[in-house]
C-alpha cells in the first residue's frame, strides 16, 4: 500500500490512518505478523514502531 498519499483537502481527517488500520486487520487475518512502511513521522504518530536502528 505504498505510497500512501492523501490529497491536501482531505488531510488530517483520519483517512490514511483508517486505510492502514483496515489493511492491518485484513492481512493479520491472513497470517501476516509484520508491516513495513515509510520512515516518515506519520507512522510513529499513529502508533507504529520503527525497527530501524
C-alpha distance matrix in Angstrom:
0.0 3.8 6.0 6.1 9.6 12.5 15.6 18.6 20.6 18.0 17.3 18.8 18.7 16.1 13.4 10.5 12.1 12.6 9.1 8.3 11.7 11.4 8.5 10.8 13.8 12.7 11.7 14.8 16.9 16.1 17.2 14.4 16.0 13.7 10.3 9.6 8.6 10.6 14.3 14.7 17.0 14.6 13.2 16.9 18.1 16.2 17.4 15.2 17.5 17.4 18.8 19.4 23.2
3.8 0.0 2.9 5.0 8.3 11.8 14.8 17.4 20.0 18.0 16.8 18.5 19.1 16.9 14.6 11.2 13.2 14.6 11.5 10.4 14.1 14.5 11.8 13.5 16.9 16.2 14.9 17.6 20.1 19.2 19.9 16.7 17.8 14.9 11.3 9.3 7.2 8.1 11.8 12.3 15.1 13.3 12.4 16.0 17.4 16.3 17.6 15.3 17.1 16.3 17.8 17.7 21.4
6.0 2.9 0.0 3.8 6.1 9.9 12.5 15.0 17.9 16.2 15.0 17.1 18.0 16.3 14.0 10.8 13.3 15.0 12.1 11.6 15.4 15.9 13.7 15.6 18.9 18.4 17.4 20.1 22.6 21.9 22.7 19.5 20.4 17.4 13.7 11.4 8.6 8.3 11.7 11.5 14.4 12.6 12.5 16.2 17.2 16.5 18.3 16.3 18.2 17.3 19.2 18.7 22.3
6.1 5.0 3.8 0.0 3.8 7.0 10.3 12.8 15.2 13.1 11.8 13.7 14.4 12.5 10.2 7.0 9.8 11.5 8.9 8.8 12.6 13.3 11.8 13.8 16.9 16.8 16.5 19.0 21.4 21.3 22.3 19.2 20.1 17.3 13.5 12.0 9.0 9.1 12.2 11.2 13.2 10.6 10.8 14.6 14.9 13.8 16.1 14.7 17.2 17.2 19.5 19.6 23.2
9.6 8.3 6.1 3.8 0.0 3.8 6.6 9.2 11.8 10.1 9.1 11.7 12.7 11.9 9.6 7.3 10.8 12.5 10.5 11.4 14.8 15.5 14.7 16.9 19.8 19.8 19.9 22.3 24.6 24.7 25.8 22.9 23.7 20.9 17.1 15.5 12.3 11.4 14.0 12.1 13.8 11.1 12.5 16.0 15.6 15.0 17.8 17.0 19.7 19.6 22.3 22.1 25.5
12.5 11.8 9.9 7.0 3.8 0.0 3.8 6.3 8.2 6.4 5.9 9.1 9.7 9.8 7.6 6.8 10.4 11.7 10.7 12.4 15.2 15.9 16.0 18.2 20.7 20.9 21.6 23.9 25.9 26.4 27.8 25.1 25.9 23.3 19.7 18.5 15.3 14.5 16.7 14.2 15.1 12.0 13.9 17.2 15.9 15.2 18.5 18.5 21.4 21.9 24.9 24.9 28.1
15.6 14.8 12.5 10.3 6.6 3.8 0.0 3.8 5.8 5.7 6.5 10.3 11.1 12.3 10.4 10.4 13.9 15.0 14.1 16.1 18.8 19.3 19.5 21.9 24.2 24.3 25.1 27.6 29.4 29.9 31.4 28.7 29.7 27.1 23.4 22.0 18.7 17.5 19.5 16.8 17.7 15.0 17.3 20.3 18.8 18.4 21.9 22.0 24.9 25.2 28.2 28.0 31.1
18.6 17.4 15.0 12.8 9.2 6.3 3.8 0.0 3.8 5.4 5.3 8.8 10.5 12.5 11.7 12.0 14.9 16.5 16.3 18.1 20.5 21.5 22.0 24.0 26.3 26.9 27.8 29.8 31.8 32.6 33.9 31.1 31.7 29.0 25.3 23.8 20.3 18.7 20.0 16.8 17.2 14.8 17.7 20.2 18.3 18.5 22.1 22.7 25.4 25.8 29.0 28.7 31.5
20.6 20.0 17.9 15.2 11.8 8.2 5.8 3.8 0.0 3.8 5.8 8.8 9.4 12.2 11.5 13.0 15.7 16.6 16.9 19.2 21.2 21.8 22.9 25.1 26.9 27.5 28.9 30.9 32.5 33.6 35.2 32.7 33.3 30.9 27.4 26.3 23.0 21.8 23.1 19.9 19.8 17.1 20.0 22.3 19.9 19.7 23.5 24.5 27.5 28.3 31.7 31.6 34.5
18.0 18.0 16.2 13.1 10.1 6.4 5.7 5.4 3.8 0.0 3.8 6.7 6.3 8.7 7.8 9.6 12.2 12.8 13.3 15.8 17.5 18.1 19.4 21.6 23.2 23.9 25.4 27.3 28.9 30.1 31.7 29.3 30.1 27.8 24.4 23.7 20.7 20.0 21.6 18.6 18.3 15.2 17.5 20.1 17.7 16.9 20.6 21.7 25.0 26.1 29.4 29.7 32.8
17.3 16.8 15.0 11.8 9.1 5.9 6.5 5.3 5.8 3.8 0.0 3.8 5.5 7.4 7.5 8.3 10.5 12.1 12.9 14.5 16.4 17.7 18.8 20.4 22.5 23.6 24.7 26.3 28.3 29.6 30.7 28.1 28.4 25.9 22.5 21.5 18.3 17.3 18.5 15.3 14.7 11.7 14.4 16.7 14.3 14.0 17.7 18.8 21.9 22.9 26.4 26.6 29.5
18.8 18.5 17.1 13.7 11.7 9.1 10.3 8.8 8.8 6.7 3.8 0.0 3.8 5.7 7.8 8.8 9.5 11.4 13.2 14.4 15.5 17.4 19.0 19.9 21.8 23.5 24.7 25.8 27.9 29.5 30.5 27.9 27.8 25.5 22.3 21.7 18.7 17.9 18.6 15.3 13.8 10.8 13.5 15.1 12.1 11.8 15.6 17.3 20.4 21.9 25.6 26.1 28.8
18.7 19.1 18.0 14.4 12.7 9.7 11.1 10.5 9.4 6.3 5.5 3.8 0.0 3.8 5.8 8.3 8.9 9.5 11.7 13.6 14.2 15.5 17.6 18.9 20.2 21.7 23.5 24.6 26.2 28.1 29.4 27.2 27.4 25.5 22.5 22.5 19.9 19.7 20.9 17.9 16.6 13.2 15.1 16.9 14.0 12.7 16.4 18.3 21.7 23.6 27.1 28.0 30.9
16.1 16.9 16.3 12.5 11.9 9.8 12.3 12.5 12.2 8.7 7.4 5.7 3.8 0.0 3.8 5.7 5.2 6.0 8.6 10.1 10.4 12.1 14.2 15.2 16.5 18.3 19.9 20.9 22.7 24.6 25.7 23.5 23.7 21.9 19.0 19.3 17.0 17.3 18.7 16.2 14.9 11.2 12.3 14.4 11.8 9.8 13.2 15.0 18.6 20.6 24.0 25.3 28.3
13.4 14.6 14.0 10.2 9.6 7.6 10.4 11.7 11.5 7.8 7.5 7.8 5.8 3.8 0.0 3.8 5.4 5.0 6.1 8.7 9.8 10.5 12.3 14.1 15.5 16.5 18.2 19.8 21.4 22.9 24.4 22.3 23.0 21.2 18.2 18.4 16.1 16.7 18.8 16.5 16.2 12.4 13.2 15.9 14.1 11.8 15.1 16.0 19.6 21.4 24.5 25.6 28.9
10.5 11.2 10.8 7.0 7.3 6.8 10.4 12.0 13.0 9.6 8.3 8.8 8.3 5.7 3.8 0.0 3.8 5.4 5.1 6.2 8.6 9.9 10.6 12.2 14.5 15.5 16.4 18.1 20.2 21.3 22.5 19.9 20.4 18.3 15.0 14.8 12.3 12.9 15.1 13.2 13.2 9.5 9.9 13.1 12.0 9.9 13.0 13.2 16.6 18.0 21.0 22.0 25.4
12.1 13.2 13.3 9.8 10.8 10.4 13.9 14.9 15.7 12.2 10.5 9.5 8.9 5.2 5.4 3.8 0.0 3.8 5.5 5.2 6.2 8.6 9.9 10.5 12.5 14.3 15.4 16.3 18.5 20.2 21.0 18.5 18.6 16.7 13.8 14.3 12.4 13.4 15.1 13.4 12.7 9.0 8.6 11.2 9.9 7.0 9.9 10.7 14.4 16.4 19.5 21.0 24.2
12.6 14.6 15.0 11.5 12.5 11.7 15.0 16.5 16.6 12.8 12.1 11.4 9.5 6.0 5.0 5.4 3.8 0.0 3.8 5.5 5.1 6.1 8.6 9.7 10.8 12.3 14.2 15.3 16.8 18.7 20.1 18.2 18.9 17.6 15.0 16.2 14.8 16.4 18.5 17.1 16.5 12.8 12.2 14.7 13.4 10.2 12.5 13.3 17.1 19.3 22.1 23.9 27.3
9.1 11.5 12.1 8.9 10.5 10.7 14.1 16.3 16.9 13.3 12.9 13.2 11.7 8.6 6.1 5.1 5.5 3.8 0.0 3.8 5.5 5.2 6.2 8.6 10.2 10.7 12.2 14.1 15.6 16.9 18.5 16.4 17.6 16.2 13.3 14.2 12.9 14.8 17.5 16.5 16.8 13.2 12.3 15.5 15.0 11.9 14.0 13.8 17.4 19.0 21.5 23.1 26.7
8.3 10.4 11.6 8.8 11.4 12.4 16.1 18.1 19.2 15.8 14.5 14.4 13.6 10.1 8.7 6.2 5.2 5.5 3.8 0.0 3.8 5.5 5.0 6.0 8.7 9.9 10.4 11.9 14.2 15.3 16.3 13.7 14.4 12.7 9.8 10.9 9.9 12.2 14.8 14.3 14.6 11.4 9.6 12.6 12.9 9.8 11.1 10.4 13.8 15.5 17.8 19.6 23.1
11.7 14.1 15.4 12.6 14.8 15.2 18.8 20.5 21.2 17.5 16.4 15.5 14.2 10.4 9.8 8.6 6.2 5.1 5.5 3.8 0.0 3.8 5.4 5.0 6.4 8.7 10.0 10.5 12.5 14.5 15.4 13.4 13.9 13.0 11.0 13.0 12.8 15.3 17.4 17.0 16.6 13.4 11.3 13.6 13.5 9.9 10.7 10.7 14.2 16.6 18.9 21.2 24.6
11.4 14.5 15.9 13.3 15.5 15.9 19.3 21.5 21.8 18.1 17.7 17.4 15.5 12.1 10.5 9.9 8.6 6.1 5.2 5.5 3.8 0.0 3.8 5.4 5.3 6.2 8.6 9.9 10.9 12.7 14.5 13.2 14.7 14.3 12.5 14.7 14.7 17.5 20.1 19.7 19.8 16.5 14.6 17.2 17.1 13.5 14.5 14.2 17.5 19.7 21.6 23.9 27.4
8.5 11.8 13.7 11.8 14.7 16.0 19.5 22.0 22.9 19.4 18.8 19.0 17.6 14.2 12.3 10.6 9.9 8.6 6.2 5.0 5.4 3.8 0.0 3.8 5.6 5.2 6.0 8.3 9.9 10.7 12.4 10.5 12.4 11.7 9.6 11.8 12.2 15.3 18.2 18.5 19.1 16.2 13.9 16.8 17.5 14.3 14.8 13.5 16.5 18.1 19.6 21.7 25.3
10.8 13.5 15.6 13.8 16.9 18.2 21.9 24.0 25.1 21.6 20.4 19.9 18.9 15.2 14.1 12.2 10.5 9.7 8.6 6.0 5.0 5.4 3.8 0.0 3.8 5.6 5.4 5.9 8.5 10.0 10.5 8.5 9.4 9.0 7.7 10.7 11.8 15.2 17.6 18.1 18.4 15.9 12.9 15.2 16.2 12.9 12.6 11.2 13.9 15.8 17.2 19.7 23.2
13.8 16.9 18.9 16.9 19.8 20.7 24.2 26.3 26.9 23.2 22.5 21.8 20.2 16.5 15.5 14.5 12.5 10.8 10.2 8.7 6.4 5.3 5.6 3.8 0.0 3.8 5.6 5.1 6.2 8.8 10.0 9.3 10.7 11.5 11.1 14.4 15.6 19.0 21.3 21.7 21.7 19.0 16.2 18.2 18.9 15.3 14.8 14.1 16.8 19.1 20.3 23.1 26.4
12.7 16.2 18.4 16.8 19.8 20.9 24.3 26.9 27.5 23.9 23.6 23.5 21.7 18.3 16.5 15.5 14.3 12.3 10.7 9.9 8.7 6.2 5.2 5.6 3.8 0.0 3.8 5.5 5.3 6.7 9.1 8.9 11.5 12.4 11.9 14.9 16.3 19.8 22.6 23.2 23.7 20.9 18.3 20.7 21.5 18.1 17.9 16.7 19.3 21.1 22.1 24.6 28.1
11.7 14.9 17.4 16.5 19.9 21.6 25.1 27.8 28.9 25.4 24.7 24.7 23.5 19.9 18.2 16.4 15.4 14.2 12.2 10.4 10.0 8.6 6.0 5.4 5.6 3.8 0.0 3.8 5.3 5.0 6.5 5.4 8.4 9.3 9.1 12.3 14.3 18.0 20.7 21.9 22.8 20.5 17.5 19.9 21.3 18.2 17.6 15.6 17.7 19.0 19.4 21.9 25.4
14.8 17.6 20.1 19.0 22.3 23.9 27.6 29.8 30.9 27.3 26.3 25.8 24.6 20.9 19.8 18.1 16.3 15.3 14.1 11.9 10.5 9.9 8.3 5.9 5.1 5.5 3.8 0.0 3.8 5.3 5.0 4.7 6.5 8.5 9.6 13.2 15.7 19.3 21.6 22.9 23.3 21.2 17.9 19.6 21.1 17.9 16.6 14.9 16.7 18.5 18.7 21.7 24.9
16.9 20.1 22.6 21.4 24.6 25.9 29.4 31.8 32.5 28.9 28.3 27.9 26.2 22.7 21.4 20.2 18.5 16.8 15.6 14.2 12.5 10.9 9.9 8.5 6.2 5.3 5.3 3.8 0.0 3.8 5.5 7.3 9.7 12.2 13.2 16.8 19.1 22.7 25.2 26.3 26.7 24.3 21.2 23.1 24.3 20.9 19.8 18.5 20.4 22.3 22.5 25.5 28.6
16.1 19.2 21.9 21.3 24.7 26.4 29.9 32.6 33.6 30.1 29.6 29.5 28.1 24.6 22.9 21.3 20.2 18.7 16.9 15.3 14.5 12.7 10.7 10.0 8.8 6.7 5.0 5.3 3.8 0.0 3.8 6.0 9.4 11.7 12.9 16.1 18.7 22.4 25.1 26.6 27.5 25.3 22.2 24.3 25.9 22.7 21.7 19.8 21.3 22.6 22.4 25.1 28.3
17.2 19.9 22.7 22.3 25.8 27.8 31.4 33.9 35.2 31.7 30.7 30.5 29.4 25.7 24.4 22.5 21.0 20.1 18.5 16.3 15.4 14.5 12.4 10.5 10.0 9.1 6.5 5.0 5.5 3.8 0.0 3.8 6.4 9.5 11.6 15.0 18.1 21.8 24.1 26.0 26.8 25.1 21.6 23.3 25.3 22.4 20.7 18.5 19.5 20.7 20.0 22.9 25.9
14.4 16.7 19.5 19.2 22.9 25.1 28.7 31.1 32.7 29.3 28.1 27.9 27.2 23.5 22.3 19.9 18.5 18.2 16.4 13.7 13.4 13.2 10.5 8.5 9.3 8.9 5.4 4.7 7.3 6.0 3.8 0.0 3.8 5.9 7.9 11.2 14.4 18.1 20.3 22.3 23.3 21.7 18.2 20.0 22.2 19.5 17.9 15.4 16.3 17.2 16.6 19.3 22.4
16.0 17.8 20.4 20.1 23.7 25.9 29.7 31.7 33.3 30.1 28.4 27.8 27.4 23.7 23.0 20.4 18.6 18.9 17.6 14.4 13.9 14.7 12.4 9.4 10.7 11.5 8.4 6.5 9.7 9.4 6.4 3.8 0.0 3.8 7.1 10.5 13.9 17.4 19.0 21.2 21.8 20.7 17.0 18.1 20.6 18.2 16.0 13.4 13.6 14.6 13.8 16.9 19.7
13.7 14.9 17.4 17.3 20.9 23.3 27.1 29.0 30.9 27.8 25.9 25.5 25.5 21.9 21.2 18.3 16.7 17.6 16.2 12.7 13.0 14.3 11.7 9.0 11.5 12.4 9.3 8.5 12.2 11.7 9.5 5.9 3.8 0.0 3.8 6.8 10.3 13.7 15.3 17.6 18.4 17.6 13.9 15.1 18.0 16.0 14.0 10.8 10.9 11.4 10.7 13.5 16.6
10.3 11.3 13.7 13.5 17.1 19.7 23.4 25.3 27.4 24.4 22.5 22.3 22.5 19.0 18.2 15.0 13.8 15.0 13.3 9.8 11.0 12.5 9.6 7.7 11.1 11.9 9.1 9.6 13.2 12.9 11.6 7.9 7.1 3.8 0.0 3.8 6.8 10.4 12.5 14.5 15.7 14.6 11.1 13.0 15.7 13.8 12.5 9.2 10.1 10.3 10.7 12.9 16.4
9.6 9.3 11.4 12.0 15.5 18.5 22.0 23.8 26.3 23.7 21.5 21.7 22.5 19.3 18.4 14.8 14.3 16.2 14.2 10.9 13.0 14.7 11.8 10.7 14.4 14.9 12.3 13.2 16.8 16.1 15.0 11.2 10.5 6.8 3.8 0.0 3.8 7.2 9.3 11.8 13.6 13.0 9.9 12.1 15.0 13.9 13.1 9.5 9.9 8.9 9.4 10.6 14.3
8.6 7.2 8.6 9.0 12.3 15.3 18.7 20.3 23.0 20.7 18.3 18.7 19.9 17.0 16.1 12.3 12.4 14.8 12.9 9.9 12.8 14.7 12.2 11.8 15.6 16.3 14.3 15.7 19.1 18.7 18.1 14.4 13.9 10.3 6.8 3.8 0.0 3.7 6.7 8.5 10.7 10.0 7.5 10.3 12.9 12.3 12.3 9.2 10.2 9.1 10.8 11.1 14.8
10.6 8.1 8.3 9.1 11.4 14.5 17.5 18.7 21.8 20.0 17.3 17.9 19.7 17.3 16.7 12.9 13.4 16.4 14.8 12.2 15.3 17.5 15.3 15.2 19.0 19.8 18.0 19.3 22.7 22.4 21.8 18.1 17.4 13.7 10.4 7.2 3.7 0.0 3.8 5.4 8.5 8.6 7.4 9.9 12.4 12.7 13.3 10.6 11.2 9.5 11.6 10.8 14.2
14.3 11.8 11.7 12.2 14.0 16.7 19.5 20.0 23.1 21.6 18.5 18.6 20.9 18.7 18.8 15.1 15.1 18.5 17.5 14.8 17.4 20.1 18.2 17.6 21.3 22.6 20.7 21.6 25.2 25.1 24.1 20.3 19.0 15.3 12.5 9.3 6.7 3.8 0.0 3.8 6.5 8.3 7.4 8.6 11.3 12.7 12.9 10.4 10.1 7.8 10.2 8.8 11.7
14.7 12.3 11.5 11.2 12.1 14.2 16.8 16.8 19.9 18.6 15.3 15.3 17.9 16.2 16.5 13.2 13.4 17.1 16.5 14.3 17.0 19.7 18.5 18.1 21.7 23.2 21.9 22.9 26.3 26.6 26.0 22.3 21.2 17.6 14.5 11.8 8.5 5.4 3.8 0.0 3.8 5.4 6.4 7.7 9.3 11.1 12.3 10.8 11.4 10.1 13.2 12.1 14.7
17.0 15.1 14.4 13.2 13.8 15.1 17.7 17.2 19.8 18.3 14.7 13.8 16.6 14.9 16.2 13.2 12.7 16.5 16.8 14.6 16.6 19.8 19.1 18.4 21.7 23.7 22.8 23.3 26.7 27.5 26.8 23.3 21.8 18.4 15.7 13.6 10.7 8.5 6.5 3.8 0.0 3.8 5.5 5.3 6.1 8.8 10.1 9.6 10.4 10.0 13.6 13.2 15.3
14.6 13.3 12.6 10.6 11.1 12.0 15.0 14.8 17.1 15.2 11.7 10.8 13.2 11.2 12.4 9.5 9.0 12.8 13.2 11.4 13.4 16.5 16.2 15.9 19.0 20.9 20.5 21.2 24.3 25.3 25.1 21.7 20.7 17.6 14.6 13.0 10.0 8.6 8.3 5.4 3.8 0.0 3.8 5.5 5.0 6.4 8.8 8.9 10.9 11.5 15.1 15.3 18.0
13.2 12.4 12.5 10.8 12.5 13.9 17.3 17.7 20.0 17.5 14.4 13.5 15.1 12.3 13.2 9.9 8.6 12.2 12.3 9.6 11.3 14.6 13.9 12.9 16.2 18.3 17.5 17.9 21.2 22.2 21.6 18.2 17.0 13.9 11.1 9.9 7.5 7.4 7.4 6.4 5.5 3.8 0.0 3.8 5.4 5.4 6.5 5.3 7.7 8.6 12.1 13.0 16.0
16.9 16.0 16.2 14.6 16.0 17.2 20.3 20.2 22.3 20.1 16.7 15.1 16.9 14.4 15.9 13.1 11.2 14.7 15.5 12.6 13.6 17.2 16.8 15.2 18.2 20.7 19.9 19.6 23.1 24.3 23.3 20.0 18.1 15.1 13.0 12.1 10.3 9.9 8.6 7.7 5.3 5.5 3.8 0.0 3.8 5.5 5.1 4.9 6.0 7.4 11.2 12.2 14.6
18.1 17.4 17.2 14.9 15.6 15.9 18.8 18.3 19.9 17.7 14.3 12.1 14.0 11.8 14.1 12.0 9.9 13.4 15.0 12.9 13.5 17.1 17.5 16.2 18.9 21.5 21.3 21.1 24.3 25.9 25.3 22.2 20.6 18.0 15.7 15.0 12.9 12.4 11.3 9.3 6.1 5.0 5.4 3.8 0.0 3.8 5.5 7.4 9.4 11.2 15.0 16.0 18.2
16.2 16.3 16.5 13.8 15.0 15.2 18.4 18.5 19.7 16.9 14.0 11.8 12.7 9.8 11.8 9.9 7.0 10.2 11.9 9.8 9.9 13.5 14.3 12.9 15.3 18.1 18.2 17.9 20.9 22.7 22.4 19.5 18.2 16.0 13.8 13.9 12.3 12.7 12.7 11.1 8.8 6.4 5.4 5.5 3.8 0.0 3.8 6.2 9.3 11.9 15.4 17.1 19.7
17.4 17.6 18.3 16.1 17.8 18.5 21.9 22.1 23.5 20.6 17.7 15.6 16.4 13.2 15.1 13.0 9.9 12.5 14.0 11.1 10.7 14.5 14.8 12.6 14.8 17.9 17.6 16.6 19.8 21.7 20.7 17.9 16.0 14.0 12.5 13.1 12.3 13.3 12.9 12.3 10.1 8.8 6.5 5.1 5.5 3.8 0.0 3.8 6.5 9.8 13.0 15.2 17.6
15.2 15.3 16.3 14.7 17.0 18.5 22.0 22.7 24.5 21.7 18.8 17.3 18.3 15.0 16.0 13.2 10.7 13.3 13.8 10.4 10.7 14.2 13.5 11.2 14.1 16.7 15.6 14.9 18.5 19.8 18.5 15.4 13.4 10.8 9.2 9.5 9.2 10.6 10.4 10.8 9.6 8.9 5.3 4.9 7.4 6.2 3.8 0.0 3.8 6.7 9.7 12.1 14.8
17.5 17.1 18.2 17.2 19.7 21.4 24.9 25.4 27.5 25.0 21.9 20.4 21.7 18.6 19.6 16.6 14.4 17.1 17.4 13.8 14.2 17.5 16.5 13.9 16.8 19.3 17.7 16.7 20.4 21.3 19.5 16.3 13.6 10.9 10.1 9.9 10.2 11.2 10.1 11.4 10.4 10.9 7.7 6.0 9.4 9.3 6.5 3.8 0.0 3.8 6.5 9.1 11.5
17.4 16.3 17.3 17.2 19.6 21.9 25.2 25.8 28.3 26.1 22.9 21.9 23.6 20.6 21.4 18.0 16.4 19.3 19.0 15.5 16.6 19.7 18.1 15.8 19.1 21.1 19.0 18.5 22.3 22.6 20.7 17.2 14.6 11.4 10.3 8.9 9.1 9.5 7.8 10.1 10.0 11.5 8.6 7.4 11.2 11.9 9.8 6.7 3.8 0.0 3.8 5.5 8.1
18.8 17.8 19.2 19.5 22.3 24.9 28.2 29.0 31.7 29.4 26.4 25.6 27.1 24.0 24.5 21.0 19.5 22.1 21.5 17.8 18.9 21.6 19.6 17.2 20.3 22.1 19.4 18.7 22.5 22.4 20.0 16.6 13.8 10.7 10.7 9.4 10.8 11.6 10.2 13.2 13.6 15.1 12.1 11.2 15.0 15.4 13.0 9.7 6.5 3.8 0.0 3.8 6.2
19.4 17.7 18.7 19.6 22.1 24.9 28.0 28.7 31.6 29.7 26.6 26.1 28.0 25.3 25.6 22.0 21.0 23.9 23.1 19.6 21.2 23.9 21.7 19.7 23.1 24.6 21.9 21.7 25.5 25.1 22.9 19.3 16.9 13.5 12.9 10.6 11.1 10.8 8.8 12.1 13.2 15.3 13.0 12.2 16.0 17.1 15.2 12.1 9.1 5.5 3.8 0.0 3.8
23.2 21.4 22.3 23.2 25.5 28.1 31.1 31.5 34.5 32.8 29.5 28.8 30.9 28.3 28.9 25.4 24.2 27.3 26.7 23.1 24.6 27.4 25.3 23.2 26.4 28.1 25.4 24.9 28.6 28.3 25.9 22.4 19.7 16.6 16.4 14.3 14.8 14.2 11.7 14.7 15.3 18.0 16.0 14.6 18.2 19.7 17.6 14.8 11.5 8.1 6.2 3.8 0.0
